[in-house]
Amino acid sequence: MLRIMQNAEQLLEMFCEDRRLRGMTDESIRRYRSSLHIFLKFLRGKGVSIDRVDVPVLRSFLQHVKFERGAKYIFRSEC
């Protein structure tokens, strides 16, 4: 599982680099990175590897963000 989580970190870095190439601001990239770190921490806590994420896992994460982390709303954005 450590190898998959390392791969998840690599994917995160690749994603952020892609955002830079698309001209996103440093602040936008920082926010993406922060949100994705929260997601990866959630996955680790649930014992779910990044390659096993499915719709129920995503729904569970959104519930976690809304109810356990106290987010008032969740933005949807195109990547």
ChimeraX commands (.cxc) that place a marker at each C-alpha (Angstrom):
marker #1 position 0.00,0.00,0.00 radius 0.5
marker #1 position 2.92,2.37,0.65 radius 0.5
marker #1 position 3.91,2.03,-3.00 radius 0.5
marker #1 position 0.41,2.98,-4.15 radius 0.5
marker #1 position 0.35,5.98,-1.78 radius 0.5
marker #1 position 3.73,7.06,-3.15 radius 0.5
marker #1 position 2.19,6.76,-6.60 radius 0.5
marker #1 position -0.72,8.88,-5.37 radius 0.5
marker #1 position 1.76,11.56,-4.30 radius 0.5
marker #1 position 3.41,11.34,-7.71 radius 0.5
marker #1 position 0.01,11.71,-9.37 radius 0.5
marker #1 position -0.65,14.76,-7.22 radius 0.5
marker #1 position 2.61,16.35,-8.34 radius 0.5
marker #1 position 1.88,15.52,-11.98 radius 0.5
marker #1 position -1.58,17.04,-11.62 radius 0.5
marker #1 position -0.17,20.23,-10.11 radius 0.5
marker #1 position 2.41,20.49,-12.88 radius 0.5
marker #1 position -0.38,20.11,-15.45 radius 0.5
marker #1 position -2.27,22.93,-13.72 radius 0.5
marker #1 position 0.84,25.13,-13.98 radius 0.5
marker #1 position 1.16,24.36,-17.69 radius 0.5
marker #1 position -2.48,25.35,-18.14 radius 0.5
marker #1 position -1.72,28.72,-16.62 radius 0.5
marker #1 position -3.44,28.40,-13.26 radius 0.5
marker #1 position -2.32,30.73,-10.52 radius 0.5
marker #1 position -0.11,29.52,-7.69 radius 0.5
marker #1 position -3.01,30.10,-5.28 radius 0.5
marker #1 position -5.36,27.90,-7.33 radius 0.5
marker #1 position -2.75,25.16,-7.45 radius 0.5
marker #1 position -2.19,25.48,-3.70 radius 0.5
marker #1 position -5.91,25.01,-3.11 radius 0.5
marker #1 position -6.06,21.98,-5.41 radius 0.5
marker #1 position -3.03,20.50,-3.63 radius 0.5
marker #1 position -4.60,21.10,-0.22 radius 0.5
marker #1 position -7.90,19.51,-1.23 radius 0.5
marker #1 position -6.17,16.51,-2.76 radius 0.5
marker #1 position -4.02,16.04,0.36 radius 0.5
marker #1 position -7.23,15.95,2.41 radius 0.5
marker #1 position -8.59,13.34,0.00 radius 0.5
marker #1 position -5.43,11.22,0.20 radius 0.5
marker #1 position -5.47,11.40,4.00 radius 0.5
marker #1 position -9.13,10.31,3.95 radius 0.5
marker #1 position -8.23,7.34,1.72 radius 0.5
marker #1 position -5.39,6.30,4.02 radius 0.5
marker #1 position -7.74,6.47,7.01 radius 0.5
marker #1 position -10.24,4.24,5.23 radius 0.5
marker #1 position -7.56,1.86,3.97 radius 0.5
marker #1 position -8.52,2.55,0.36 radius 0.5
marker #1 position -5.82,2.83,-2.29 radius 0.5
marker #1 position -6.08,5.41,-5.03 radius 0.5
marker #1 position -6.63,2.71,-7.64 radius 0.5
marker #1 position -9.72,1.48,-5.75 radius 0.5
marker #1 position -11.61,4.79,-5.65 radius 0.5
marker #1 position -15.15,4.46,-6.95 radius 0.5
marker #1 position -18.41,6.39,-6.67 radius 0.5
marker #1 position -19.25,5.16,-3.14 radius 0.5
marker #1 position -15.79,6.18,-1.92 radius 0.5
marker #1 position -16.20,9.64,-3.49 radius 0.5
marker #1 position -19.64,10.03,-1.89 radius 0.5
marker #1 position -18.22,9.00,1.46 radius 0.5
marker #1 position -15.46,11.60,1.06 radius 0.5
marker #1 position -17.95,14.35,0.21 radius 0.5
marker #1 position -19.98,13.44,3.30 radius 0.5
marker #1 position -16.77,13.51,5.34 radius 0.5
marker #1 position -15.89,16.98,4.03 radius 0.5
marker #1 position -19.37,18.36,4.56 radius 0.5
marker #1 position -20.27,16.85,7.93 radius 0.5
marker #1 position -17.03,15.94,9.68 radius 0.5
marker #1 position -14.83,18.78,8.44 radius 0.5
marker #1 position -17.67,21.29,8.52 radius 0.5
marker #1 position -17.46,22.60,4.96 radius 0.5
marker #1 position -20.44,24.84,4.28 radius 0.5
marker #1 position -20.43,24.07,0.60 radius 0.5
marker #1 position -18.39,22.17,-1.92 radius 0.5
marker #1 position -17.38,23.76,-5.20 radius 0.5
marker #1 position -17.52,21.85,-8.42 radius 0.5
marker #1 position -14.91,22.77,-10.95 radius 0.5
marker #1 position -13.76,21.47,-14.28 radius 0.5
marker #1 position -10.21,20.20,-14.28 radius 0.5
marker link #1:1,2 radius 0.2
marker link #1:2,3 radius 0.2
marker link #1:3,4 radius 0.2
marker link #1:4,5 radius 0.2
marker link #1:5,6 radius 0.2
marker link #1:6,7 radius 0.2
marker link #1:7,8 radius 0.2
marker link #1:8,9 radius 0.2
marker link #1:9,10 radius 0.2
marker link #1:10,11 radius 0.2
marker link #1:11,12 radius 0.2
marker link #1:12,13 radius 0.2
marker link #1:13,14 radius 0.2
marker link #1:14,15 radius 0.2
marker link #1:15,16 radius 0.2
marker link #1:16,17 radius 0.2
marker link #1:17,18 radius 0.2
marker link #1:18,19 radius 0.2
marker link #1:19,20 radius 0.2
marker link #1:20,21 radius 0.2
marker link #1:21,22 radius 0.2
marker link #1:22,23 radius 0.2
marker link #1:23,24 radius 0.2
marker link #1:24,25 radius 0.2
marker link #1:25,26 radius 0.2
marker link #1:26,27 radius 0.2
marker link #1:27,28 radius 0.2
marker link #1:28,29 radius 0.2
marker link #1:29,30 radius 0.2
marker link #1:30,31 radius 0.2
marker link #1:31,32 radius 0.2
marker link #1:32,33 radius 0.2
marker link #1:33,34 radius 0.2
marker link #1:34,35 radius 0.2
marker link #1:35,36 radius 0.2
marker link #1:36,37 radius 0.2
marker link #1:37,38 radius 0.2
marker link #1:38,39 radius 0.2
marker link #1:39,40 radius 0.2
marker link #1:40,41 radius 0.2
marker link #1:41,42 radius 0.2
marker link #1:42,43 radius 0.2
marker link #1:43,44 radius 0.2
marker link #1:44,45 radius 0.2
marker link #1:45,46 radius 0.2
marker link #1:46,47 radius 0.2
marker link #1:47,48 radius 0.2
marker link #1:48,49 radius 0.2
marker link #1:49,50 radius 0.2
marker link #1:50,51 radius 0.2
marker link #1:51,52 radius 0.2
marker link #1:52,53 radius 0.2
marker link #1:53,54 radius 0.2
marker link #1:54,55 radius 0.2
marker link #1:55,56 radius 0.2
marker link #1:56,57 radius 0.2
marker link #1:57,58 radius 0.2
marker link #1:58,59 radius 0.2
marker link #1:59,60 radius 0.2
marker link #1:60,61 radius 0.2
marker link #1:61,62 radius 0.2
marker link #1:62,63 radius 0.2
marker link #1:63,64 radius 0.2
marker link #1:64,65 radius 0.2
marker link #1:65,66 radius 0.2
marker link #1:66,67 radius 0.2
marker link #1:67,68 radius 0.2
marker link #1:68,69 radius 0.2
marker link #1:69,70 radius 0.2
marker link #1:70,71 radius 0.2
marker link #1:71,72 radius 0.2
marker link #1:72,73 radius 0.2
marker link #1:73,74 radius 0.2
marker link #1:74,75 radius 0.2
marker link #1:75,76 radius 0.2
marker link #1:76,77 radius 0.2
marker link #1:77,78 radius 0.2
marker link #1:78,79 radius 0.2
view
